[in-house]
Amino acid sequence: MRICAESRIVSYGGERISNLTAREFDLFAFLAAESPRIFSRAEILGKVWKTASVENLVDVHIYNLRRKLPPALAARIQSVPGRGFRYLAPVGSWKGLR
């Protein structure tokens, strides 16, 4: 997997994932860059949306992001009951943000 922050492109297996909205890209890039840290909905709202309300917003975007990503990547976005969400990257599996 490769995430390019400058061009806002996510690619996986040499294929560009082009159907992400700007907010979905921001959310995925944030979770992937902080892997394997778990973030509460409130923390995600503060970091990605720069707000402290509307917690259901995170759930909706996580749902949409999982639908759009290849299954291998979508499965790595984990819900941690009572805590929040995280992206669990395999060790040494991605090139990171550029």
N, C-alpha and C positions, 0 to 999 in steps of 0.2 A: 504494500500500500504506500502511496505517496500523496502528501498534501502540500500543495503550493499556495502559500498565503498571498503572495503577490498577484497571481492570476486567478486565485480562488478556485483551484481545480483539485479534485480528488480523483486519483486513478488507482485501479486495482487490477493486477494481472495484465498490465499494459493497456487496459481499457479505461477511458475517461468516463466518470460518472457525472453526467451533464444535467441531470434533472433536479438537482438540489436547489432549493431557494437560497437566498442570501443568508437567512436566519438559520436554515438547516446546516449550511456550510459552517457558519460560525459555531453552532452547537457541536457539530461533529469534530471540528478542528480543536475546539476547547477540550472536549472530553479525551480525544486521542492524545493531545499534547500533555495532558495531566495523568495519563494512564499509569498505574491502576487506582489512583485516588478516587474515593467515593465522594460525590457532591450531593448535598441536599437540594431539593427544588429551590429553596430560597437562595442558596449559594449560586446555583446556575442562573437564576433570574438576575441576581446582582452582577454576575460576571459577563453574561452573554447579552441580556436585555437591558442592563443598567437600571433595573427597577426592583422593587421589593414586594410587588403584589401579583396577583393573578397566577397562582401556582399551577392551576390546571393547564396553563399555556405550555409549560414544560412537557407535561404528559402528552399533549397533542403533537408537539413537534418531535418528541422521541418516537411516537407511533408512526408519524409520516416518514421520518428518517429511516426507521427500520424497514418500511415498505419499499423505499427507493434504493437502498443499498443492496449489493449482492448478499445472498444469504450468509456467506462466511463472515462478512463484516457486521451485518445486522445482528448476528448471534453474539457478537462480542460486546454489544451495548447491553449491559446487564442492569436489571432493576434489583436493588438491594432493599428488601422489605424493611420499613422503618427508618431507612437512612437516605435513600436517593438512588442515583444512577452512577455508573462508571463505564468506561471503555476498557476492556481487558485485552490488551495487545499481547500477542505471543512474544516472547523474548527475542529481540533482534529481528523482528519481522517487518519493520517499516522504516522508511528513510527519514520520517519526521517532517517538520515544517521547514520550508525554504524561504 
